[in-house]
Amino acid sequence: MKWTADQVAYKLATDDKWLELAIVRLHERQTELEKQTKSTYIKNDVGLQVADARDFSLFAKQIKLKKAAGVEIGNCLNELQKRYARRPWHRGKTPIPTICKYRVQVLEMIEGRM
């Protein structure tokens, strides 16, 4: 299937498995220093943005730990954390869920471009 950025954004906004998997994959794209410090130093449009690095890094760690303990992806974050990851991000004409600002990166990962 050929995905579009809008389709990816919809999945990230509505599907908990997509949300959690995206957070983990975006975190994996951080440099080792960024992972260790839960921050972003290199502004290269790869991985997490500065505003999300700390919280999404903590979420990624929690998801990985729960997955290792046998919890299914999509059930690793609680509802408050999921709502936080989807809180409105105000840029442009219409706010979008925060996780959706990574839709192009996720699309590139799906297509194997990165």
C-alpha positions in Angstrom: 0.0 0.0 0.0 1.2 3.5 -0.8 0.7 5.8 2.1 0.3 9.6 2.1 1.3 12.0 4.9 -2.4 12.6 5.6 -3.1 8.9 6.0 -0.2 8.5 8.4 -1.3 11.5 10.4 -4.8 10.0 10.7 -3.4 6.7 12.0 -1.1 8.4 14.5 -4.1 10.5 15.8 -6.5 7.5 16.1 -4.5 4.2 16.4 -2.7 3.6 19.8 -0.4 1.0 18.2 0.7 3.5 15.6 1.2 6.1 18.3 3.4 4.0 20.5 5.4 2.4 17.7 6.0 5.9 16.2 7.3 7.2 19.6 9.7 4.3 19.9 11.0 4.5 16.3 11.4 8.3 16.5 13.3 7.9 19.8 15.6 5.3 18.1 16.5 7.9 15.5 18.0 10.1 18.2 21.8 10.2 18.7 23.1 8.2 21.6 23.8 11.4 23.5 20.3 12.6 22.9 18.8 9.3 24.1 20.9 9.4 27.3 20.0 13.0 28.1 16.4 12.9 26.8 17.0 16.0 24.8 17.7 17.1 21.2 20.9 18.9 20.2 21.2 18.3 16.5 18.4 20.0 14.5 18.4 17.7 11.5 14.7 16.8 11.1 15.5 13.3 12.3 14.0 12.0 15.5 12.3 14.1 18.1 12.0 17.8 18.3 13.3 19.7 21.4 9.8 20.3 22.7 9.0 16.6 22.8 12.3 15.0 23.4 12.1 14.7 27.2 8.5 13.4 27.5 8.6 11.2 24.4 11.9 9.7 25.5 10.3 8.7 28.8 7.3 7.3 26.9 9.6 5.3 24.6 11.5 3.8 27.6 8.2 2.9 29.2 6.8 1.3 26.0 10.0 -0.8 25.6 9.9 -1.9 29.2 6.3 -2.9 29.1 6.7 -4.6 25.7 9.6 -6.6 27.2 7.3 -7.6 30.0 4.7 -8.9 27.6 2.3 -6.0 27.3 1.1 -5.5 23.7 2.0 -2.3 21.8 -0.9 0.0 22.0 -1.5 -0.7 25.7 1.8 0.5 27.1 0.9 4.1 27.7 -2.0 5.2 29.9 -4.8 7.4 28.6 -3.3 10.6 30.0 0.0 9.9 28.3 -1.8 9.2 25.0 -3.8 12.4 25.3 -0.5 14.3 26.0 1.2 12.8 22.9 -1.9 13.9 20.9 -2.3 17.3 22.5 -3.0 20.1 20.0 0.1 21.5 18.3 -0.5 25.0 17.0 1.4 25.7 13.8 -0.3 26.8 10.6 -4.0 27.3 10.1 -5.3 24.4 12.0 -3.9 22.7 15.1 -2.9 19.0 14.7 -2.1 16.4 17.3 1.5 16.7 18.5 2.5 13.3 17.3 1.3 14.2 13.8 4.0 16.7 13.3 6.2 13.7 12.7 4.0 12.3 9.9 6.6 12.9 7.2 9.3 11.1 9.2 7.0 8.2 9.9 6.1 8.1 6.2 9.8 8.0 5.3 10.4 5.1 7.7 7.4 3.2 6.2 8.8 3.7 2.7 12.3 2.7 3.9 13.9 6.0 2.9 15.6 6.5 6.2 
